[in-house]
């Protein structure tokens, strides 16, 4: 493969490659319609309804978790509206990385893409821990063997290609949604508002009350777990190069999935603790099952059904986030930010190394068994990327107002600015919960940045959608 190099931006080297470079890195076009994209958005997140969110009750009590969830839901809605606009403007597999690359150049793109990568590589490890907890409750078998089987089976399905994998995922997600509806209707007759406020009130926390038993600061500490209700829905644009009519299907996928997720999040947060008690669920590895057991008793059909079918929800998110991390790595690798071999695709047009290698890393992380702490690490990467993506939206809105935008977000810059401010606040929230874990995630991020500064910025690839967009922009400036 012959190459020629040129220096672009400041201190960045771009390499021109032959056509066969991209021929070996092709995704399957038109494999995903808007309904599958809605399913993908819900699938990314639905595991957050089954486990993980309840740790926020331990940080803030029900009232603090409720406030955190409302604020976080509003942040995600604003962000999804802005991302819908950007995804129709630049429909590539890079998602948020592509938007930031276009707005801020290679370094800005890499900062965003690597933050997203932390989120998507670590989130499946957390979900694997919860799958293990549900399997332990159902079959008496959990731990590393369940984590290993989960990774092997679902990486294998993704290697068969996007269209097939996402159709399977859609069915699994629909089953999980049925389990959530059974839980919601099963809890309704037993709801008692007094159960929401049964966590002991702290005598030391400022502003502590029965509504906020851990005080005002608890609201902030609950934010990472409120984010778990919605984490990764922003990954819908990663399917852009495989979507049918992306200008229409991507906004529908993002906004449609967000509305469904908001309904489930608020229903479960109200009815789970409201029937079983917030104190009962605050440390549970399988909160929906424990809620049903508390209300209906052990070995009942409804608890067994939600436990068994609830696995579908965890599996749906696990399955779909493997898709997300593989597409993020594919885009970064194809552009030269990560080792180029990671973007090679197999005969089914699946980026096989981008599926397998992060899976191995995720499995090793899951062996810790600390799902709640892995959530914090994933949220660190997510919130950093949200800040950068919203900054990219504002920058492109101001600097490139004439770019084609088949969909435009209501409120424009105001909407994106709200999401930006809330995301910046959320970045710090994880530090309040566990500074060590937050700093571990920050150290991973710093290592990825050093890789760019010391190596990959000198080995970027010309001809990718993001780089071509930048080249056209530079040419237009020269003409002016």
C-alpha positions as CSV (number, residue, x, y, z in Angstrom):
1,X,0.0,0.0,0.0
2,X,1.6,3.2,-1.1
3,X,1.3,6.3,1.0
4,X,1.9,10.0,0.8
5,X,2.0,12.4,3.7
6,X,1.0,16.0,4.3
7,X,0.8,18.1,7.4
8,X,-2.7,19.3,8.4
9,X,-3.7,21.6,11.3
10,X,-1.0,22.1,13.8
11,X,1.5,19.3,14.2
12,X,-0.8,16.7,12.6
13,X,0.3,14.5,9.8
14,X,-2.2,13.1,7.3
15,X,-1.5,10.0,5.2
16,X,-3.0,9.4,1.8
17,X,-3.8,5.7,1.2
18,X,-4.9,3.6,-1.8
19,X,-8.5,2.8,-2.4
20,X,-8.1,-0.8,-1.1
21,X,-7.6,0.7,2.3
22,X,-11.3,1.7,2.4
23,X,-12.4,-1.4,0.5
24,X,-11.3,-3.4,3.5
25,X,-13.1,-1.1,5.9
26,X,-16.7,-1.1,4.6
27,X,-19.9,-1.3,6.8
28,X,-23.1,-2.6,5.4
29,X,-25.1,0.3,3.9
30,X,-28.9,0.6,4.4
31,X,-29.1,-2.3,6.9
32,X,-30.9,-0.3,9.6
33,X,-34.3,1.5,9.4
34,X,-35.6,4.1,11.8
35,X,-37.6,1.5,13.9
36,X,-34.4,-0.5,14.4
37,X,-32.7,2.8,15.4
38,X,-35.4,3.4,18.1
39,X,-34.8,-0.2,19.2
40,X,-31.1,0.4,19.3
41,X,-31.4,3.5,21.4
42,X,-33.7,1.8,23.9
43,X,-31.4,-1.3,23.9
44,X,-28.3,0.7,24.7
45,X,-30.0,1.9,27.9
46,X,-32.7,-0.5,29.0
47,X,-30.3,-2.5,31.4
48,X,-30.2,0.7,33.5
49,X,-33.9,0.1,34.4
50,X,-33.1,-3.4,35.7
51,X,-30.0,-2.6,37.8
52,X,-27.6,0.2,38.7
53,X,-30.0,3.1,39.1
54,X,-30.9,2.1,42.7
55,X,-27.4,2.8,44.0
56,X,-28.5,6.5,43.7
57,X,-31.0,5.9,46.5
58,X,-28.0,5.1,48.8
59,X,-26.4,8.4,47.8
60,X,-29.4,10.7,48.0
61,X,-32.5,8.9,49.2
62,X,-35.6,8.8,46.9
63,X,-36.1,12.6,46.8
64,X,-32.5,13.3,45.8
65,X,-32.5,10.6,43.2
66,X,-35.9,11.9,41.8
67,X,-34.5,15.4,41.4
68,X,-31.3,14.1,39.8
69,X,-33.3,11.9,37.4
70,X,-35.5,14.8,36.3
71,X,-32.5,17.1,35.7
72,X,-30.5,14.3,33.9
73,X,-33.5,13.4,31.7
74,X,-33.8,17.1,30.6
75,X,-30.1,17.2,29.9
76,X,-30.4,14.1,27.7
77,X,-33.4,15.4,25.8
78,X,-31.6,18.7,25.0
79,X,-28.5,16.7,24.0
80,X,-30.5,14.3,21.8
81,X,-32.1,17.2,20.0
82,X,-28.8,18.8,19.2
83,X,-27.2,15.5,18.2
84,X,-30.1,14.8,15.9
85,X,-29.2,17.9,14.0
86,X,-25.5,17.1,13.9
87,X,-26.2,13.5,12.8
88,X,-28.1,14.7,9.7
89,X,-25.4,17.2,8.9
90,X,-22.6,14.6,9.1
91,X,-24.0,11.0,9.0
92,X,-20.8,8.9,9.6
93,X,-20.0,6.0,11.9
94,X,-17.9,8.3,14.2
95,X,-20.9,9.9,15.8
96,X,-19.8,12.4,18.5
97,X,-16.2,12.0,17.4
98,X,-17.1,13.1,13.9
99,X,-19.0,16.1,15.1
100,X,-16.1,17.3,17.3
101,X,-13.5,16.6,14.5
102,X,-15.5,18.8,12.2
103,X,-15.8,21.6,14.8
104,X,-12.4,21.5,16.5
105,X,-10.0,19.5,14.3
106,X,-8.2,16.2,14.9
107,X,-7.3,16.8,18.6
108,X,-10.9,17.9,19.5
109,X,-12.2,14.9,17.6
110,X,-9.9,12.5,19.4
111,X,-10.7,14.0,22.8
112,X,-14.3,13.3,22.2
113,X,-13.9,9.9,20.6
114,X,-11.6,8.6,23.3
115,X,-14.0,9.8,26.0
116,X,-16.9,7.9,24.3
117,X,-14.6,4.9,24.0
118,X,-14.1,4.8,27.8
119,X,-17.9,5.0,28.2
120,X,-18.7,2.2,25.8
121,X,-15.8,-0.1,26.7
122,X,-16.5,-0.1,30.4
123,X,-20.3,0.0,30.4
124,X,-20.6,-3.6,29.2
125,X,-18.3,-4.8,32.0
126,X,-20.7,-3.2,34.5
127,X,-23.7,-4.8,32.8
128,X,-22.0,-8.2,32.8
129,X,-21.8,-7.8,36.6
130,X,-25.5,-7.2,36.8
131,X,-26.2,-10.2,34.4
132,X,-24.2,-12.3,36.8
133,X,-26.3,-11.1,39.8
134,X,-29.6,-11.9,38.0
135,X,-28.3,-15.3,36.9
136,X,-27.2,-15.9,40.5
137,X,-30.7,-15.2,41.7
138,X,-32.4,-17.2,39.0
139,X,-30.1,-20.2,38.5
140,X,-27.7,-20.1,41.4
141,X,-24.8,-19.6,39.0
142,X,-23.0,-16.2,38.6
143,X,-19.6,-14.7,38.6
144,X,-16.8,-15.0,36.0
145,X,-18.4,-17.9,34.0
146,X,-21.5,-15.8,33.3
147,X,-19.3,-12.8,32.3
148,X,-17.3,-15.0,29.9
149,X,-20.3,-16.7,28.3
150,X,-22.0,-13.3,27.8
151,X,-19.0,-11.8,26.0
152,X,-18.3,-14.9,23.9
153,X,-21.9,-15.4,22.7
154,X,-22.7,-11.8,21.9
155,X,-19.4,-10.9,20.3
156,X,-20.0,-13.9,18.1
157,X,-23.4,-12.6,17.1
158,X,-22.0,-9.2,16.2
159,X,-19.4,-10.8,14.0
160,X,-22.3,-12.0,11.8
161,X,-23.0,-8.4,10.7
162,X,-25.0,-5.3,11.7
163,X,-28.4,-6.0,10.1
164,X,-28.7,-9.5,11.6
165,X,-27.3,-8.5,15.0
166,X,-29.6,-5.5,15.4
167,X,-32.7,-7.5,14.4
168,X,-31.9,-10.0,17.2
169,X,-31.3,-7.1,19.5
170,X,-34.7,-5.5,18.6
171,X,-36.5,-8.7,19.6
172,X,-34.6,-9.0,22.9
173,X,-35.3,-5.4,23.7
174,X,-39.1,-5.9,23.0
175,X,-39.1,-8.8,25.4
176,X,-37.3,-6.7,28.1
177,X,-39.8,-3.9,27.6
178,X,-42.6,-6.4,28.3
179,X,-40.9,-7.4,31.6
180,X,-40.8,-3.7,32.6
181,X,-44.5,-3.2,31.9
182,X,-45.3,-6.4,34.0
183,X,-43.2,-4.9,36.8
184,X,-44.9,-1.5,36.5
185,X,-48.4,-3.0,36.6
186,X,-47.4,-5.4,39.3
187,X,-46.2,-2.6,41.6
188,X,-49.2,-0.3,41.1
189,X,-51.6,-1.9,43.6
190,X,-48.9,-1.8,46.3
191,X,-47.7,1.7,45.9
192,X,-47.5,3.7,49.1
193,X,-45.8,7.1,49.1
194,X,-44.5,6.5,52.6
195,X,-42.2,3.8,51.3
196,X,-40.3,6.4,49.2
197,X,-39.0,8.1,52.4
198,X,-38.0,5.2,54.6
199,X,-34.2,5.8,54.4
200,X,-32.8,7.1,57.7
201,X,-32.2,10.8,57.7
202,X,-28.5,11.9,58.2
203,X,-27.8,14.1,61.2
204,X,-24.7,15.6,59.5
205,X,-25.8,16.4,56.0
206,X,-26.8,20.0,55.2
207,X,-30.5,20.2,54.2
208,X,-31.3,16.7,55.3
209,X,-34.9,15.7,55.6
210,X,-37.2,12.7,54.9
211,X,-37.3,13.8,51.3
212,X,-33.5,14.4,51.1
213,X,-32.1,12.1,53.8
214,X,-28.5,12.7,52.6
215,X,-29.0,16.4,52.2
216,X,-28.5,18.7,49.2
217,X,-25.1,17.3,48.2
218,X,-26.7,13.9,47.9
219,X,-28.6,15.1,44.8
220,X,-25.3,15.8,43.1
221,X,-23.9,12.4,44.2
222,X,-26.9,10.6,42.7
223,X,-26.3,12.1,39.2
224,X,-24.1,9.3,37.9
225,X,-26.8,6.7,38.8
226,X,-29.5,8.9,37.3
227,X,-27.4,9.0,34.1
228,X,-27.4,5.2,34.1
229,X,-31.1,5.4,33.3
230,X,-30.1,7.0,29.9
231,X,-26.4,6.3,29.4
232,X,-25.5,5.5,25.8
233,X,-28.7,6.6,24.1
234,X,-26.5,9.2,22.3
235,X,-24.9,6.2,20.5
236,X,-27.7,6.0,17.9
237,X,-25.7,8.1,15.4
238,X,-22.9,5.5,15.4
239,X,-25.2,3.5,13.1
240,X,-25.3,6.4,10.5
241,X,-23.3,4.7,7.8
242,X,-25.6,1.6,8.1
243,X,-28.9,3.5,8.3
244,X,-31.6,3.9,5.6
245,X,-32.3,7.6,4.9
246,X,-30.1,8.9,7.8
247,X,-31.5,12.4,7.4
248,X,-34.9,11.1,8.6
249,X,-34.1,7.9,10.5
250,X,-31.5,9.3,12.9
251,X,-33.6,12.0,14.5
252,X,-36.5,9.6,14.8
253,X,-34.2,7.0,16.4
254,X,-32.7,9.4,18.9
255,X,-35.8,11.3,20.0
256,X,-38.1,8.3,19.9
257,X,-35.9,6.2,22.1
258,X,-35.3,9.0,24.5
259,X,-39.1,9.4,25.1
260,X,-39.5,5.7,25.7
261,X,-36.6,5.6,28.1
262,X,-37.9,8.7,30.1
263,X,-41.2,6.9,30.6
264,X,-39.6,3.7,31.9
265,X,-37.1,5.6,34.1
266,X,-39.7,7.7,35.9
267,X,-42.2,4.8,36.3
268,X,-39.6,2.4,37.8
269,X,-38.1,5.1,40.1
270,X,-41.6,5.9,41.4
271,X,-43.2,2.4,41.7
272,X,-40.2,0.2,42.7
273,X,-39.3,2.1,45.9
274,X,-42.9,3.2,46.3
275,X,-44.0,-0.4,46.7
276,X,-41.0,-2.2,48.2
277,X,-39.3,0.7,50.0
278,X,-36.3,2.8,49.0
279,X,-34.2,1.3,51.8
280,X,-34.9,-2.2,50.6
281,X,-33.6,-1.5,47.1
282,X,-30.7,0.9,47.7
283,X,-27.9,-1.7,47.6
284,X,-29.6,-4.4,45.6
285,X,-27.9,-6.1,42.6
286,X,-31.3,-7.1,41.2
287,X,-33.6,-4.3,42.4
288,X,-36.7,-5.2,40.3
289,X,-36.6,-8.8,41.5
290,X,-36.0,-7.8,45.1
291,X,-38.9,-5.3,44.9
292,X,-41.3,-8.0,43.7
293,X,-40.1,-10.5,46.3
294,X,-40.6,-7.8,49.0
295,X,-44.2,-7.3,47.8
296,X,-45.3,-10.7,46.6
297,X,-42.9,-13.1,48.4
298,X,-40.3,-15.5,47.2
299,X,-40.9,-18.1,44.5
300,X,-43.9,-16.3,42.9
301,X,-44.5,-16.4,39.2
302,X,-44.2,-12.6,38.8
303,X,-40.8,-12.4,40.5
304,X,-39.5,-15.4,38.5
305,X,-40.9,-13.9,35.3
306,X,-39.3,-10.5,35.7
307,X,-36.1,-12.1,36.8
308,X,-35.9,-14.4,33.9
309,X,-37.2,-11.9,31.3
310,X,-35.2,-9.2,33.0
311,X,-32.1,-10.9,31.8
312,X,-33.3,-9.8,28.3
313,X,-33.0,-6.2,29.3
314,X,-29.5,-6.6,30.6
315,X,-28.5,-8.6,27.5
316,X,-30.1,-6.1,25.2
317,X,-27.9,-3.3,26.5
318,X,-24.8,-5.5,26.7
319,X,-25.4,-6.7,23.1
320,X,-26.0,-3.2,21.7
321,X,-23.1,-1.5,23.5
322,X,-20.8,-4.0,22.0
323,X,-22.1,-2.7,18.7
324,X,-21.5,0.9,19.9
325,X,-17.9,0.4,21.0
326,X,-17.0,-1.5,17.8
327,X,-18.3,1.3,15.6
328,X,-16.5,4.0,17.7
329,X,-13.3,2.1,17.4
330,X,-13.9,1.4,13.7
331,X,-14.2,5.1,13.0
332,X,-11.2,6.2,15.1
333,X,-9.1,3.4,13.7
334,X,-10.1,4.0,10.1
335,X,-9.0,7.6,10.5
336,X,-5.7,6.6,12.1
337,X,-6.3,7.8,15.7
338,X,-6.1,4.1,16.8
339,X,-4.1,1.3,15.3
340,X,-5.4,0.9,11.7
341,X,-5.9,-2.9,11.9
342,X,-8.8,-2.3,14.4
343,X,-11.0,-1.1,11.5
344,X,-10.6,-4.1,9.3
345,X,-13.9,-5.8,8.5
346,X,-14.8,-9.4,7.8
347,X,-16.9,-10.9,5.0
348,X,-20.0,-9.8,6.9
349,X,-18.7,-6.2,7.0
350,X,-18.3,-6.4,10.7
351,X,-15.2,-4.8,12.3
352,X,-14.0,-8.0,13.9
353,X,-10.9,-6.8,15.9
354,X,-12.9,-3.8,17.1
355,X,-15.4,-6.2,18.5
356,X,-13.0,-8.8,20.0
357,X,-10.2,-6.8,21.6
358,X,-12.4,-4.4,23.7
359,X,-14.4,-7.4,24.7
360,X,-11.4,-9.1,26.2
361,X,-10.6,-5.9,28.1
362,X,-14.2,-5.6,29.3
363,X,-14.2,-9.2,30.5
364,X,-11.1,-8.6,32.6
365,X,-12.7,-5.5,34.1
366,X,-15.9,-7.4,34.9
367,X,-13.9,-9.8,37.0
368,X,-13.9,-7.1,39.7
369,X,-17.6,-7.7,40.2
370,X,-18.0,-4.0,41.2
371,X,-20.8,-3.0,38.9
372,X,-21.5,0.3,40.8
373,X,-17.9,1.4,40.5
374,X,-17.7,0.5,36.8
375,X,-20.8,2.7,36.3
376,X,-18.8,5.7,37.7
377,X,-16.0,5.0,35.3
378,X,-18.3,4.8,32.3
379,X,-20.2,7.9,33.4
380,X,-16.8,9.8,33.6
381,X,-16.2,9.1,29.9
382,X,-19.8,9.8,28.9
383,X,-20.1,13.2,30.6
384,X,-16.7,14.4,29.2
385,X,-18.0,13.5,25.7
386,X,-21.3,15.3,26.3
387,X,-19.5,18.6,27.1
388,X,-17.3,18.3,24.0
389,X,-20.2,17.4,21.7
390,X,-22.4,20.3,22.9
391,X,-19.4,22.6,22.4
392,X,-19.0,21.2,18.9
393,X,-22.7,21.9,18.2
394,X,-22.4,25.5,19.3
395,X,-19.2,26.0,17.3
396,X,-20.6,24.6,14.1
397,X,-23.8,26.6,14.5
398,X,-21.8,29.8,14.7
399,X,-19.0,29.1,12.3
400,X,-20.8,27.0,9.7
401,X,-24.4,28.2,9.7
402,X,-24.9,27.4,6.0
403,X,-24.2,23.7,6.3
404,X,-27.0,21.5,5.2
405,X,-29.1,20.4,8.2
406,X,-32.1,18.4,7.2
407,X,-33.2,18.4,10.8
408,X,-32.8,21.4,13.1
409,X,-33.0,21.2,16.9
410,X,-35.7,23.4,18.6
411,X,-34.0,26.1,20.5
412,X,-30.7,25.6,18.7
413,X,-27.8,27.0,20.7
414,X,-29.9,27.6,23.8
415,X,-30.9,23.9,23.9
416,X,-27.3,22.8,23.4
417,X,-26.0,25.3,26.0
418,X,-28.4,23.8,28.6
419,X,-27.1,20.3,27.9
420,X,-23.5,21.6,28.1
421,X,-23.9,23.3,31.5
422,X,-25.7,20.2,33.0
423,X,-23.1,17.9,31.5
424,X,-20.2,19.9,33.0
425,X,-21.9,19.7,36.4
426,X,-22.3,15.9,35.9
427,X,-18.6,15.5,35.2
428,X,-17.7,16.3,38.8
429,X,-20.5,14.3,40.3
430,X,-18.6,11.0,40.1
431,X,-15.8,12.5,42.1
432,X,-18.2,13.1,45.0
433,X,-19.2,9.4,45.1
434,X,-15.7,7.8,44.9
435,X,-12.7,10.0,44.1
436,X,-10.4,7.0,43.6
437,X,-12.5,5.5,40.8
438,X,-13.0,8.9,39.2
439,X,-9.3,9.4,39.1
440,X,-8.7,5.9,37.7
441,X,-11.0,6.8,34.8
442,X,-9.2,10.1,34.4
443,X,-5.9,8.3,34.3
444,X,-7.1,6.1,31.4
445,X,-8.3,9.2,29.6
446,X,-4.8,10.8,30.0
447,X,-3.1,7.7,28.7
448,X,-5.3,7.8,25.6
449,X,-4.5,11.5,25.1
450,X,-0.8,10.8,25.4
451,X,-1.1,8.1,22.7
452,X,-2.5,10.7,20.3
453,X,0.1,13.4,21.2
454,X,3.1,11.0,21.0
455,X,2.1,8.8,18.1
456,X,-1.3,8.8,16.3
457,X,-1.4,12.5,15.3
458,X,1.5,11.7,13.0
459,X,-0.4,8.8,11.3
460,X,-3.9,10.1,10.5
461,X,-5.5,8.9,7.3
462,X,-6.8,11.1,4.5
463,X,-10.0,10.3,2.8
464,X,-12.2,9.4,5.7
465,X,-15.6,11.3,5.8
466,X,-14.4,13.5,8.7
467,X,-11.0,14.3,7.1
468,X,-12.6,15.0,3.7
469,X,-15.1,17.3,5.3
470,X,-12.2,19.2,6.9
471,X,-10.4,19.3,3.6
472,X,-13.4,20.8,1.8
473,X,-13.7,23.4,4.6
474,X,-10.1,24.4,4.2
475,X,-10.4,24.7,0.4
476,X,-13.5,27.0,0.8
477,X,-11.5,29.2,3.2
478,X,-8.7,29.5,0.7
479,X,-11.1,30.5,-2.1
480,X,-12.5,33.3,0.1
